[in-house]
Amino acid sequence: MEADSGSNSQCSPGGPFNSEGSASQPQGHRQKTDIAWGYVSEGRNAQGRKTMTCTYCFKVFHGGGIHRMKQHLAGVTGSVTSCPNVDPAVRLAILTCLQENDKKSKEKRGDFGVESPFGQPVHEFVGDEVQEVPPPRIREISMNEAGTSLGKGKRKTTAPTGIRAFFKGGRDSAQPTIKACLQSKDKWQNTDMAIALWFYDAIDQIASMGHGYKAPSYHSLRVTLLRDAKKDVQLVVDSFRNTWAETGCTIMGDGWKDSRQRPLINFLVYCPKGISFIKSIDASDIVTNAENLCNLFVEIVEMVGSKNMVHLVTDNASNYKAAGTLLNERYPTICWSPCAAHCINLILKDIGEIGTVKSLVALAATVTVFVYNHKYVLNWLRKTNGWREIIRPGETRFATTFIALKSLHDHKDSLQALVTSGDYKKFLKMNKGKEVKQIVLDDRFWNNSLITVRIMGPIIRLLRVCDTDERPSLGYVYEGMFRAITGIKKLFRSSERLYKPYIDIINDRWDRMLRKNLHATAYFLNPAFQYDTATFSTHPETTNGLLDYIESKVDWCSVENLTREIGMYREREGSFGRKLAILTSKKDRPENWWKLFGCDAPNLQKLAIRVLSQTASSSGCERNWSVFERIHTKKRNRIQDAKTK
């Protein structure tokens, strides 16, 4: 064990660690100059074996020498537990000592190619400077911790700094989809596993290079490899652009404010193959009135090509609506509509503010909050068979309020078993406990919850369809609204007194925002609905919407040819009458169905493909707010800035 002391005697205390604030070395160890002896006491156990005790956490070690104690104090994981109470300044000093010893031992051996057991040093941005910090295998110590003594037994948590703040611990403003919020644990596990396999594949690729492989240089990452990566991305974007003439495309525009309160407008192009970024504009110096917004839209249209564009989707602010009208005057073949997902969210918000619904949600929240605020209650429920966590509402996603209500209703039996069990008696001494029991055993509460969930079910399903980028959603908006209204009336057995509050809210938003000829046309041309005679709406609005769209937007063929082909489509004549066409009308994506079975009606086929290939919402603009923000900042250039200083 003395050999360990001798091998590490190169490090003298020095600096602030030799001051009065440091622990004094024992009298019997004056000849031992290693810094770690100031924080270790020696002794012997009952068997007479030498022991070492950490003076911070009082953990006793039987053997291992001073080197092992230094690993304990420095927080080196793998061979010994880390000291939880060590002064950060002491930890940093001992860690530096260990790294110096390791470097010197390598130099003596002439070994410069083997990785240090402490890993390679990590370079990290702190402020505007690049600093070297301990590698990942060793617990990182921030500069604030190193400069401030916390005292024995105290801990301090600091916010992530530098580049770490971009990846973890920071607040990411990217808005998750409803789909992401509702994914199961298995789906999360599968995603984690995919990332892990990607990581393992990268490691295998590096290992296959053999000894001597060096990582790309700073210049290669910043110039050569970045240029190659850009070429690959450009090839993908070009493949999207090549389909715009056939399928048409939708320009998605979204205005928002970044963390510095700058008004930014993002523009992306949607087509069935994927979404591509076009431009992000800092509108700080622009008066966002209808005329200026229209000029911005015109610039984007010219970049994409007016012949390729079918649809423009923005938010439903009055200035965007007016700008959409002006754009339609310049380009008569382009339609404007507000974001369908946003409109549906507003419907959910308005329904949530109805008095009866609001009080019902408040009761459900009382139960949920009580369960998650009491460990005993939560653990009791988690031990029941088939238990799944209760979904709790999000602050800005109004749909989650009703999803949470359904989740609570699914736990009805478990909650009633809880409040009627003997284990719950101690909670009856609390007013909240009594209130929760009364709510859970109230049949009216559960009945009203079920009714509300059934009312909102079709609307939330439509929101999920519109809030995804995986497939075109324009062909499902009209049918979704029609299904929601029909379902509510049926649920209340056509009692106008009961269904009127809900229908009025839906109709108000639908009439003011989404009642467009484009949506009626997409509904009419969607074979999944057209060939479902039991549910297809024969209201004149759908046919009139189709004809109005053809008369105002179609300029590449005669109206007579289109009306003739519409008759073939409705009557299932020619290729539309094939047995396979009927069987696959609900299974295939509508635009793909038209490509296969619309050959006998080429003009209508072209129209249907261009309409049914579009999206109804601008949710894609909201996925990467934090990324778009960096387009207007120098953060993306911090590596270059740091290197040039």
Secondary structure by P-SEA (a helix, b strand, c coil): caaaaaaaccccccccccccccccccccccccccccccccccccccccbbbbbccccccccccccaaaaaaaaacccccccccccccaaaaaaaaaaaaaaaaaaaaaacccccccccccbbbbbcccbbbbccccccccccaaaaaccccccbbbbbccccccccccccccccccccccccccaaaaaaaaaaaaaaaaaaaaaaaaaccccccccccccccaaaaaaaaaaaaaaaaaaaacccbbbbbbbbbbccccccbbbbbbbbcccccccccccccccccccaaaaaaaaaaaaaaaccccccbbbbcccaaaaaaaaaaaaacccbbbbccaaaaaaaaaaaaaacaaaaaaaaaaaaaaaaaaacaaaaaaaaaccccccbbbbccccaaaaaaaaaaaaaaaaaaaaaaaccccccccccaaaaaaaaaaacaaaaaaaaaaaaaaaaaaaaaaaaacccccccccaaaaaaaaaaaaaaaaccccccaaaaaaaaaaaaaaccccaaaaaaaaaccccccccccccccaaaaaaaaaaaacccccccaaaaaaaaaaaaacccccccaaaaaacccccaaaaaaccccccaaaaaaaaaaaacccccccccccaaaaaaccccccaaaaaaaac
